[in-house]
Amino acid sequence: MSLPPSAAPMSSSEFIAALRGLSHRYWGTHPFHVRMHGGGLSEYELKIWAANRWYYQCVLPQKDAAIISNCPVPEIRREWLDRIAYHDGAKAGDGGIERWLRLCTAVGLGREEVLDQRHVAPGVRFAVDAYVTFARTKPWLEAVASGLTEMFAGHLMQRRVADMLANYSWIAREDLAYFTDRIDKVSGEGKGTLDIVVRHAVTREQQEKAIAALSFKTDVLWSMLDAIERAAAKE
Ligand SMILES: O=C(O)c1cc(C(=O)O)c2c(n1)C(=O)C(=O)c1cc(C(=O)O)[nH]c1-2
């Protein structure tokens, strides 16, 4: 949408409502997630899901490092660093990435077949790489805004833990440590990101670009699940 340069900015509450209004595009309502939460996935489908999401988990620190490298504002860089440390951990064998591997093992994958990415579907690679390229090439504020899907993630993760425990007998609570550890963190990050975006997107054009960035990210996540669903249907 192209706006006249003089278009008035939205009020903060209008802007936030426009961002939150994209929740219907979020992957919580994707048929694959609906089936996962309802207990309808086979063991094989769960494996393919976990092995493919591994690729997303792996690149998140690179995406966040790209945001930092493009951002001239010290307090944003300082705040953002924590995300990289969270996923990578303070030392090897620590961190979010390791907790994701634990979930992979619980669904029956060997470490090796996750690490060598043999199950990663082309469409997942394409979508996830597009997210990293977005962060590398767009202004930092748009890249930050694209992470606002985290606003929607806390509730979904909370439901996921309950639904997976109820529906997949071979998965124990400890196996879901990635999610149980992440629920509060992701909700906090979502609030922090929204605060940054509202403070820094002050013109109408910046606001529209932030909305478009979040919309792009919902497409990334949706496309990932489309590709996972197709890859998992092959067996
Ligand atoms: O399990 C989920 O449904 C889910 C969704 C999202 C998201 O909405 O992007 C993230 C995460 N998990 C997550 O664990 C995570 O660390 C994360 C980082 C980001 C991001 O864009 O920087 N999204 C998400």
The ligand as an SDF file (V2000), in Angstrom:
LIG
                    3D

 24 26  0  0  0  0  0  0  0  0999 V2000
    6.6130  -22.8470   19.3350 O   0  0  0  0  0  0  0  0  0  0  0  0
    6.1590  -21.8830   18.7500 C   0  0  0  0  0  0  0  0  0  0  0  0
    5.0000  -21.8530   18.2880 O   0  0  0  0  0  0  0  0  0  0  0  0
    7.0620  -20.7250   18.5350 C   0  0  0  0  0  0  0  0  0  0  0  0
    6.7130  -19.6770   17.7020 C   0  0  0  0  0  0  0  0  0  0  0  0
    7.6290  -18.6470   17.4920 C   0  0  0  0  0  0  0  0  0  0  0  0
    7.1690  -17.5710   16.6220 C   0  0  0  0  0  0  0  0  0  0  0  0
    5.9700  -17.2690   16.6810 O   0  0  0  0  0  0  0  0  0  0  0  0
    7.9140  -17.0400   15.8390 O   0  0  0  0  0  0  0  0  0  0  0  0
    8.8760  -18.6850   18.1200 C   0  0  0  0  0  0  0  0  0  0  0  0
    9.1080  -19.7590   18.9910 C   0  0  0  0  0  0  0  0  0  0  0  0
    8.2320  -20.7640   19.1580 N   0  0  0  0  0  0  0  0  0  0  0  0
   10.3260  -19.8500   19.7240 C   0  0  0  0  0  0  0  0  0  0  0  0
   10.5010  -20.7840   20.5020 O   0  0  0  0  0  0  0  0  0  0  0  0
   11.3180  -18.8760   19.5680 C   0  0  0  0  0  0  0  0  0  0  0  0
   12.3630  -18.9470   20.2030 O   0  0  0  0  0  0  0  0  0  0  0  0
   11.1070  -17.8400   18.6640 C   0  0  0  0  0  0  0  0  0  0  0  0
   11.9300  -16.8090   18.2570 C   0  0  0  0  0  0  0  0  0  0  0  0
   11.2270  -16.1380   17.3130 C   0  0  0  0  0  0  0  0  0  0  0  0
   11.6810  -15.0050   16.5110 C   0  0  0  0  0  0  0  0  0  0  0  0
   11.0410  -14.7130   15.5000 O   0  0  0  0  0  0  0  0  0  0  0  0
   12.7190  -14.4060   16.8540 O   0  0  0  0  0  0  0  0  0  0  0  0
   10.0240  -16.7060   17.1390 N   0  0  0  0  0  0  0  0  0  0  0  0
    9.9130  -17.7420   17.9690 C   0  0  0  0  0  0  0  0  0  0  0  0
  1  2  2  0
  2  3  1  0
  2  4  1  0
  4  5  1  0
  4 12  2  0
  5  6  2  0
  6  7  1  0
  6 10  1  0
  7  8  2  0
  7  9  1  0
 10 11  2  0
 10 24  1  0
 11 12  1  0
 11 13  1  0
 13 14  2  0
 13 15  1  0
 15 16  2  0
 15 17  1  0
 17 18  1  0
 17 24  2  0
 18 19  2  0
 19 20  1  0
 19 23  1  0
 20 21  2  0
 20 22  1  0
 23 24  1  0
M  END
$$$$
